[in-house]
């Protein structure tokens, strides 16, 4: 049975990695119309006349742009990301979108935060359709910032630099996966190992270096408590006193150190409260009441029973 390889006509040099052994061992390579010239030339291919692959030798490779029946090595995972990069480049280039062309790292910050929270909510809601869309919106922010950075006269970098840095980080922080001689037996052990490697990489002087202080306050308190606990800080040195801030910090710290996620737990309670408010207002409207003119007794009357 020959190998039928689906190429990406929009990306001249992209072929599935799984196809490389077959291409190297092929006695001949056939190319369907539309296969990028760069791939045809690199593979030394000749034109395919459409013969049923089942009738061809096992040592033949057929390059196509669309699957042929059940015969296909699929396009490589992630190849559509190249299209996303190309669209972003078009939007920022002369003749593209004036609004996109005017954006800066600073002007895009609000959208980065908004899109992350919208994705967070889609995941909370278990809405797969929204999750897919919001993941795309978060990806857009990455592509947008990388494209803006590529235009900077000071220390420019592009999306490939971003991806390369990510690959290097993931490989370097998973030596038990990508290198010999080290093993990790549990997720907790890997979590600790990750922090050790990161601390060495970043040459951090403090246990709280690298904690993003711009994150929501409950999440920030939880992260600080987690970091300092790993550093051996005793619990009695956490913020003390009866002030609301200190009390909230301690509650967040206790939830985090107890294995919970205080940010997620507080959001869950807040969203349940939001639902209850809306339910009471709908019940009032059903009785012909103005939901904006309810007094305390009215609220108690319409409040949903648990």
C-alpha positions in Angstrom: 0.0 0.0 0.0 1.6 3.3 -1.0 1.8 6.3 1.3 -0.6 9.1 0.3 0.6 12.4 1.9 -1.6 15.4 2.3 0.4 18.6 1.8 -0.6 22.2 2.7 -0.9 24.2 -0.6 -0.9 27.5 1.4 2.4 26.7 3.0 4.9 25.6 0.4 7.4 23.8 2.7 5.0 22.0 5.0 4.7 18.2 5.0 3.7 15.8 7.8 6.7 14.7 9.8 5.3 11.2 9.7 5.7 11.2 5.9 9.5 11.8 6.0 10.5 8.1 6.4 8.2 7.1 3.5 9.6 9.9 1.3 13.2 8.9 2.0 12.5 5.2 1.2 10.3 5.8 -1.9 11.3 4.5 -5.3 9.2 7.2 -6.9 7.1 10.2 -5.8 4.0 11.3 -7.6 2.4 14.7 -7.2 -1.2 15.7 -7.8 -2.1 19.1 -9.3 -1.9 21.9 -6.7 0.9 20.4 -4.6 3.3 23.3 -3.9 6.2 23.6 -6.4 8.7 23.7 -3.5 7.5 20.3 -2.2 7.4 18.8 -5.7 11.0 19.9 -6.4 12.3 18.9 -3.0 10.8 15.4 -3.3 11.8 14.9 -6.9 8.2 14.2 -7.8 6.5 13.7 -11.1 2.9 14.3 -12.1 0.4 11.8 -10.8 -2.1 10.6 -13.4 -4.8 9.8 -10.8 -4.3 6.1 -10.8 -6.1 4.4 -7.8 -3.5 4.2 -5.0 -4.5 0.6 -4.4 -3.0 -0.2 -7.7 0.4 1.4 -7.0 3.5 -0.2 -5.5 4.1 0.0 -1.7 7.3 1.9 -2.4 5.5 4.8 -4.1 4.5 8.0 -2.3 1.6 10.1 -3.7 1.5 13.8 -2.7 -2.0 15.3 -2.7 -3.7 18.5 -1.4 -6.8 16.7 -0.3 -7.4 13.2 1.2 -8.0 10.5 -1.3 -10.7 8.2 0.2 -9.2 6.5 3.2 -5.7 7.0 1.9 -3.8 9.7 3.7 -1.2 10.8 6.1 -2.9 13.9 7.4 -1.5 17.4 7.3 0.7 18.1 10.4 -1.1 19.2 13.6 -0.7 22.9 13.9 -0.4 23.7 10.2 -3.5 25.9 10.4 -1.5 28.1 12.8 0.6 29.2 9.9 -2.6 30.6 8.2 -3.4 32.5 11.4 0.1 34.0 11.4 -0.4 35.0 7.7 -3.7 36.6 8.4 -2.2 38.6 11.3 0.6 39.8 9.0 -1.8 40.9 6.3 -3.9 42.9 8.8 -0.8 44.7 10.1 0.8 45.3 6.6 0.2 48.2 4.2 -3.2 47.9 2.7 -4.5 45.9 5.7 -6.7 47.1 8.5 -6.2 50.7 9.8 -7.3 49.8 13.3 -5.0 46.7 13.6 -2.1 48.8 12.2 -2.5 51.4 15.0 -2.4 49.0 17.9 0.5 48.8 20.4 1.4 46.4 23.2 -0.2 48.9 25.7 -3.4 49.4 23.7 -3.9 45.7 23.4 -3.6 45.0 27.2 -7.3 45.4 27.9 -8.2 42.8 25.2 -5.7 40.4 26.6 -7.3 40.5 30.0 -10.8 40.4 28.7 -10.2 37.4 26.4 -8.5 35.4 29.2 -11.5 36.0 31.5 -14.0 35.1 28.7 -12.1 31.8 28.2 -12.1 31.3 31.9 -15.9 31.6 32.0 -16.4 29.3 29.0 -14.3 26.6 30.8 -16.3 27.2 34.0 -19.5 26.8 32.1 -18.4 23.7 30.2 -19.4 25.4 27.0 -17.2 23.6 24.3 -18.3 25.9 21.5 -17.5 29.0 23.5 -14.3 27.5 24.7 -13.0 26.9 21.2 -13.9 30.4 20.1 -12.3 32.0 23.2 -9.2 29.9 22.8 -9.0 31.5 19.3 -9.3 35.0 20.8 -6.6 34.3 23.3 -4.4 33.0 20.4 -5.1 36.2 18.5 -3.6 38.2 21.4 -0.4 36.1 21.2 -0.2 36.5 17.4 -1.0 40.3 17.7 1.7 41.0 20.3 4.3 38.9 18.4 3.5 40.8 15.2 3.8 44.2 17.0 7.1 43.1 18.6 8.5 42.1 15.2 8.1 45.7 14.0 9.9 47.2 17.0 13.2 49.0 16.2 14.4 48.0 19.7 15.1 44.3 20.3 12.5 43.0 17.8 11.3 39.4 18.0 8.6 37.5 16.1 6.2 34.6 16.5 8.9 32.1 15.7 11.1 33.4 18.4 8.1 33.1 20.8 7.4 29.5 19.7 11.1 28.6 19.9 11.4 30.0 23.4 8.4 28.0 24.5 9.7 24.8 23.0 13.1 25.3 24.7 11.3 26.0 28.0 9.1 22.9 27.8 11.9 20.7 26.9 14.3 22.1 29.5 11.7 21.8 32.3 10.8 18.2 31.4 14.1 16.4 31.5 12.3 13.3 32.6 10.5 13.3 29.2 13.1 14.7 26.9 16.4 13.5 28.5 17.8 10.3 30.0 18.8 9.8 33.6 15.9 11.5 35.4 12.5 10.3 36.4 9.4 11.9 38.0 6.9 9.7 39.8 4.0 12.0 40.4 2.4 15.3 39.4 3.4 16.8 42.8 7.0 15.8 42.3 7.0 17.4 38.8 5.5 20.6 40.2 8.3 20.8 42.7 10.9 20.0 40.0 9.5 22.6 37.7 10.0 25.3 40.4 13.5 24.1 41.1 14.5 24.3 37.4 12.7 27.6 37.0 14.5 29.1 40.0 17.8 28.0 38.6 17.0 29.3 35.1 15.8 32.7 36.3 18.5 33.1 39.0 15.9 34.2 41.4 17.0 35.8 44.6 13.6 35.6 46.4 11.0 32.9 46.8 8.4 35.3 45.5 10.3 36.5 42.4 8.2 36.0 39.3 4.8 36.2 41.0 2.7 38.5 38.9 1.4 41.2 41.2 -1.1 42.4 38.6 -3.3 39.3 39.0 -6.6 39.3 41.0 -6.0 39.9 44.7 -7.3 36.5 45.9 -5.2 34.7 43.3 -2.2 36.8 44.3 -2.6 36.0 48.0 -2.9 32.3 47.2 0.2 32.3 45.0 2.3 34.2 47.6 1.2 31.8 50.3 2.0 28.8 48.1 5.5 30.1 47.2 6.4 31.1 50.7 5.1 27.8 52.2 7.5 25.9 49.8 10.3 28.2 51.1 9.5 27.1 54.7 7.8 30.3 55.9 5.7 29.4 59.0 2.0 30.1 58.9 2.2 32.5 61.9 4.1 35.0 59.7 1.2 35.4 57.3 -0.6 38.8 57.5 -2.4 39.1 60.9 -5.0 41.4 62.4 -8.7 41.9 62.0 -8.5 44.3 59.1 -10.6 43.0 56.1 -7.5 42.7 53.9 -5.5 40.6 56.3 -8.5 38.4 57.0 -9.1 37.9 53.2 -5.4 37.1 52.7 -5.4 34.5 55.5 -8.6 32.9 54.1 -7.1 32.7 50.6 -3.8 31.3 52.0 -5.6 28.7 54.1 -7.7 27.6 51.1 -4.6 27.4 48.9 -2.5 25.5 51.4 -5.4 23.2 52.0 -5.3 22.0 48.4 -8.0 24.3 47.1 -8.1 27.1 44.6 -9.5 30.2 46.4 -9.9 32.3 43.2 -12.0 29.5 41.6 -14.0 28.9 44.8 -14.8 32.6 45.3 -15.8 32.9 41.6 -18.1 29.9 42.0 -19.8 31.5 45.0 -20.0 34.9 43.2 -21.5 33.4 40.1 -24.0 31.4 42.1 -25.0 34.7 43.8 -25.3 36.4 40.4 -27.7 33.6 39.3 -29.7 34.0 42.5 -30.1 37.7 42.0 -31.3 37.2 38.4 -33.7 34.5 39.5 -35.3 36.7 42.1 -35.6 39.5 39.6 -37.2 37.3 37.1 -39.7 36.0 39.7 -40.6 39.6 40.6 -41.1 40.5 36.9 -43.4 37.4 36.6 -45.5 38.9 39.4 -45.7 42.2 37.5 -43.2 43.9 39.9 -40.5 46.3 38.9 -37.2 44.5 39.7 -35.5 47.8 40.3 -37.9 48.8 43.0 -37.7 45.9 45.4 -37.2 46.4 49.1 -35.6 44.1 51.6 -38.8 42.1 52.2 -39.4 41.8 48.5 -35.9 40.4 48.0 -36.4 37.8 50.7 -39.7 36.9 49.2 -38.4 36.3 45.7 -35.0 34.9 46.7 -34.7 31.3 45.4 -35.1 28.6 48.0 -32.1 26.1 48.2 
